Amino acid sequence: QVQLVESGGGLVQAGGSLRLSCAASGNIFIANTVAWYRQAPGKQRELVAAIASDGTPNYVDSVKGRFTISRGNAKNPVYLQMNSLKPEDTAVYYCYEKVLIGIKTYDYWGQGTQVTVSS
């Protein structure tokens, strides 16, 4: 079992920056895919950014040019640098990793960290 814990969220003014981190504990493995999702009040959870095993990052259109996802090590698998934040970025942000063990894949989620952007 893997536990993921996010940190780095908080309250920031529009135009500001935050850096989210994700820490892993338990049975730690090198993740195949790492990603950040977010969920705003009344909305479905959406993929913000992801990096697959080939290292290519992908972003939702609304954050392109402002957010940067990066991979870390097994204990800190993924980061999200968020610049030029907008009020519409307000949401709970979740880190995610997909781990391949043998022929099976396992999905792990953090509990989320709140990001609030004031106008």
C-alpha positions in Angstrom: 0.0 0.0 0.0 1.2 3.5 -0.8 0.1 6.7 1.0 0.4 10.0 -0.8 0.3 13.3 1.0 0.2 16.7 -0.7 1.6 19.9 0.6 2.1 23.5 -0.6 -1.5 24.6 -1.0 -2.8 27.8 0.5 -4.3 31.2 -0.2 -2.7 33.4 -2.8 -3.7 36.5 -4.7 -4.3 36.3 -8.5 -1.1 36.4 -10.3 0.8 34.7 -7.5 2.6 31.3 -7.4 2.4 28.1 -5.5 4.4 24.9 -5.6 2.7 21.7 -4.7 4.6 18.7 -3.5 3.6 15.1 -3.1 5.2 12.7 -0.6 4.9 9.0 -0.7 5.2 6.5 2.1 4.5 2.9 2.7 5.5 0.4 0.0 7.1 2.8 -2.3 7.6 2.0 -6.0 8.8 4.0 -9.0 5.6 5.3 -10.5 4.8 4.7 -14.1 2.6 7.7 -14.5 2.4 10.7 -12.1 -0.2 13.4 -12.3 -2.1 16.2 -10.6 -5.9 16.5 -10.6 -8.1 19.1 -9.2 -11.7 19.4 -8.1 -13.5 22.7 -7.7 -16.8 23.0 -5.7 -19.7 21.6 -7.7 -17.4 20.3 -10.5 -16.0 17.0 -11.5 -12.4 16.1 -10.8 -10.2 17.0 -13.8 -6.8 16.2 -14.9 -4.5 19.2 -14.6 -1.1 17.7 -15.7 0.5 14.3 -16.1 3.8 12.8 -17.0 3.9 9.2 -18.3 6.9 6.9 -18.2 8.3 8.4 -21.4 8.7 11.8 -19.6 6.4 13.7 -21.8 4.2 16.2 -19.9 0.6 16.9 -20.8 -1.5 19.7 -19.5 -5.1 20.7 -19.6 -5.5 23.7 -22.0 -6.4 26.1 -19.2 -3.1 25.8 -17.4 -0.7 25.6 -20.4 2.1 28.1 -20.1 1.4 28.7 -16.4 1.8 25.3 -14.7 4.8 23.0 -14.8 4.7 19.4 -13.7 7.9 17.6 -12.8 8.9 14.2 -11.6 10.9 13.6 -8.4 12.1 10.4 -6.9 10.1 7.5 -5.4 9.5 9.3 -2.1 8.5 12.6 -3.7 7.1 11.4 -7.0 5.7 14.6 -8.4 5.6 18.4 -8.1 3.5 21.1 -9.6 4.7 24.6 -10.0 1.8 27.0 -10.5 2.4 30.5 -11.8 0.1 33.4 -12.8 -2.6 31.8 -10.7 -6.2 32.8 -11.5 -9.3 32.6 -9.3 -10.6 29.8 -11.6 -7.7 27.7 -10.4 -9.3 27.5 -7.0 -9.8 23.9 -6.2 -8.6 20.9 -4.1 -5.5 19.5 -5.8 -4.8 15.8 -5.7 -1.6 14.0 -6.6 -1.9 10.7 -8.3 0.4 7.9 -9.3 0.0 4.7 -11.3 2.4 2.0 -10.4 3.1 -1.0 -12.5 4.0 -4.2 -10.6 4.4 -7.2 -12.8 1.4 -7.1 -15.1 -0.9 -5.3 -12.7 -1.3 -1.5 -12.3 -2.3 0.2 -9.1 -3.7 3.7 -8.7 -2.9 5.8 -5.7 -4.4 9.1 -4.6 -3.5 11.7 -2.0 -6.1 13.3 0.2 -5.8 16.7 -1.5 -4.6 20.1 -0.7 -6.7 23.3 -1.0 -5.6 26.0 -3.3 -7.5 29.3 -3.1 -6.8 32.2 -5.5 -8.3 35.5 -4.5 -9.1 38.2 -7.1 
